[in-house]
Amino acid sequence: MSSLKSQQNFEESFQDFYLNFEKACQGAGRKTNEVTLLPVSKGQSVSKIQEFLKIKNFPRCLGENYFEELQEKTQQIQNVEWHFLGALQSRKIPKLLNFTQVFQTLSREKELMLLKGSSAKFYVQVNISSENQKLGASFEEAKSLLDLIQKENLEKLFVGFMGMASDLSHSDEATVRSQFASLRKFRDLVYPRAKLSMGMSSDYRFAIQEGSDLIRVGSLIFGERL
């Protein structure tokens, strides 16, 4: 397949997704500029990502889950805001700060204090599904972290709260929407101006309906991973 043909296919794929994204926003009574789209590029080749970045309305931000993969890609792809979406290891945070602009999975005091003095922005991840296999702070722990953020004058770096709902393969729409709604209600109660990062490829429509400000979408944009 020629490079031109590949580029056309990538553009068609992205525009197909974007049309559905627009419909989801309209169905929720929201404008597309009210919801940030974060393409999740983990497991995708640098060459494919670069082709997508050539698309006129493609976002200039990317999400990655693994330290080594993110480090390698930042050396080859410039002028992009990088979001780290993986499990945080305190010993790797100082290195991640060299090439990460936004951390979305902060959930412990130690992690917060390692960001102090940097320019990196961050979300506090909350375990909205209460599943043991999912990362994130409890609502009570998130409130304590928010208190510390305010005490340490880190509000200028604090973006908001991130949550991952139960997998729809063993859950249902009502459950997923209630989990998203729980994070929105928590935000409204403790810090109304905080943004919400909720929704992935399988459930972004529900997240938009429940007030998400940022959705994290990978396979629906890029296709299958390597």
C-alpha positions in Angstrom: 0.0 0.0 0.0 1.4 3.4 -1.0 2.1 6.0 1.6 -0.6 8.3 0.0 -3.2 5.5 0.2 -2.2 4.8 3.9 -2.6 8.5 4.7 -6.0 8.6 3.0 -7.2 5.5 5.0 -5.9 7.0 8.3 -7.7 10.3 7.6 -11.0 8.5 6.7 -10.7 6.5 9.8 -10.2 9.5 12.0 -13.0 11.5 10.3 -15.4 8.6 10.8 -14.6 8.6 14.5 -14.8 12.4 14.7 -18.3 12.4 13.2 -19.5 9.9 15.9 -17.7 12.1 18.5 -19.7 15.1 17.2 -22.9 13.2 17.3 -22.2 12.1 20.9 -21.6 15.7 22.0 -24.8 16.9 20.2 -26.8 14.1 21.8 -25.6 15.3 25.2 -26.5 18.9 24.3 -22.8 19.9 24.3 -20.4 21.4 21.8 -17.4 19.6 20.6 -15.1 22.3 21.9 -16.4 21.6 25.4 -14.8 18.1 25.3 -11.1 17.5 24.7 -10.2 14.5 22.7 -7.0 12.7 23.8 -5.8 10.1 21.3 -4.2 7.2 23.2 -1.2 6.0 21.1 0.1 3.2 23.3 1.1 0.2 21.2 1.1 2.2 18.0 4.1 2.7 15.8 5.8 6.0 15.5 5.2 6.0 11.7 1.5 5.5 12.1 1.2 8.2 14.7 3.1 10.6 12.5 0.6 10.0 9.7 -2.3 10.8 11.9 -0.6 14.0 13.1 -0.7 15.2 9.5 -4.5 15.2 9.6 -5.7 18.8 9.8 -8.0 18.6 12.8 -6.1 15.9 14.7 -5.4 16.9 18.3 -1.9 17.9 19.3 -1.9 15.7 22.4 -1.2 12.0 22.9 -1.6 9.6 25.8 0.8 6.8 26.7 0.8 4.1 29.4 4.4 2.9 29.6 7.6 4.7 30.6 9.9 3.2 28.0 7.5 3.5 25.1 6.7 7.1 26.0 10.4 8.0 26.3 11.2 6.5 22.9 8.3 8.2 21.2 9.0 11.7 22.6 12.4 11.5 21.0 10.9 11.1 17.5 7.6 13.0 17.8 7.8 16.8 18.6 5.3 19.5 19.2 2.8 17.3 21.1 1.5 17.5 24.7 2.2 14.1 26.2 -0.1 12.7 28.9 1.0 9.8 31.0 -1.9 7.3 31.7 -0.1 4.4 33.3 0.6 3.3 36.8 3.0 5.7 38.5 6.2 4.5 40.1 7.6 7.1 42.4 11.2 6.3 41.4 10.4 7.0 37.7 8.5 10.3 38.2 11.7 12.4 38.1 12.6 10.9 34.7 9.0 11.2 33.4 9.1 14.9 34.2 11.7 15.3 31.4 9.1 14.4 28.7 5.6 14.4 30.2 3.4 17.5 30.4 0.4 16.0 32.1 0.1 13.1 34.6 -3.4 11.6 34.7 -2.9 8.9 37.3 -1.7 10.6 40.5 -3.3 9.0 43.5 -0.8 9.2 46.4 0.8 12.0 48.5 4.3 10.8 47.6 3.6 11.2 43.9 2.1 14.7 44.5 5.2 15.9 46.3 7.5 14.6 43.6 5.7 16.9 41.2 6.2 19.9 43.4 8.5 22.5 41.8 7.8 21.2 38.3 5.6 22.7 35.6 3.8 19.4 34.9 0.1 19.4 35.3 -1.9 16.5 36.8 -5.2 14.9 37.5 -6.0 12.9 40.6 -7.2 9.4 39.7 -10.2 8.2 41.6 -11.2 4.5 41.7 -14.9 5.2 40.7 -15.7 1.5 40.1 -14.3 0.3 43.5 -12.6 -2.6 41.7 -9.5 -3.9 43.3 -7.7 -4.3 40.0 -8.2 -0.7 39.1 -5.8 2.0 40.3 -6.8 5.2 41.9 -7.6 6.8 45.3 -10.9 6.4 47.1 -13.1 9.5 47.2 -12.0 10.1 50.8 -8.3 9.8 49.8 -8.9 12.1 46.8 -10.4 14.7 49.1 -7.3 14.5 51.4 -5.1 14.9 48.3 -7.1 18.0 47.3 -6.6 19.5 50.7 -2.8 18.9 50.3 -2.9 20.4 46.8 -4.4 23.6 48.3 -2.1 23.6 51.3 1.0 23.3 49.0 -0.2 25.9 46.6 -0.3 23.4 43.7 -3.7 24.5 42.4 -2.2 26.0 39.3 -0.9 22.6 38.2 -4.1 20.6 39.3 -6.3 20.0 36.3 -9.0 17.8 37.8 -10.1 14.2 38.4 -9.7 11.1 36.3 -11.8 8.0 36.5 -12.2 4.6 34.8 -15.5 2.9 34.9 -16.2 -0.8 34.9 -15.7 -2.7 31.7 -18.9 -2.9 29.7 -18.1 -6.5 28.8 -19.1 -7.4 32.4 -21.2 -4.4 33.3 -24.0 -2.3 31.8 -24.7 1.3 30.7 -26.6 2.2 33.9 -23.7 1.1 36.1 -21.1 2.8 34.0 -23.1 6.0 33.9 -23.6 6.0 37.6 -19.9 5.6 38.2 -19.1 8.6 35.9 -21.9 10.6 37.6 -20.4 9.8 41.0 -17.2 11.5 40.0 -19.0 14.5 38.6 -21.0 14.9 41.8 -17.8 14.6 43.9 -16.1 17.2 41.7 -19.1 19.5 42.0 -19.0 19.2 45.8 -15.3 19.6 46.5 -13.8 21.6 43.6 -16.3 22.7 41.0 -13.8 24.2 38.6 -11.9 20.9 38.3 -12.0 19.2 34.9 -13.1 15.6 34.5 -11.1 13.0 32.5 -13.7 10.2 31.9 -14.4 7.8 29.0 -12.5 5.6 26.7 -13.2 3.9 23.3 -16.0 1.7 24.7 -17.8 4.2 26.9 -16.9 7.7 25.8 -20.5 8.5 24.8 -21.8 7.8 28.3 -18.9 9.8 29.8 -19.8 12.8 27.6 -23.4 12.6 28.7 -22.3 12.6 32.3 -20.1 15.7 32.0 -16.7 14.5 31.0 -14.3 17.3 29.9 -11.7 14.9 28.3 -12.1 11.5 26.7 -9.2 9.1 26.2 -9.6 7.2 23.0 -7.2 4.7 21.4 -8.4 1.8 19.2 -11.4 3.7 17.7 -8.9 6.2 16.3 -5.7 4.3 15.5 -7.1 0.8 15.1 -5.5 -2.4 16.5 -2.3 -2.1 18.4 1.0 -3.8 17.4 
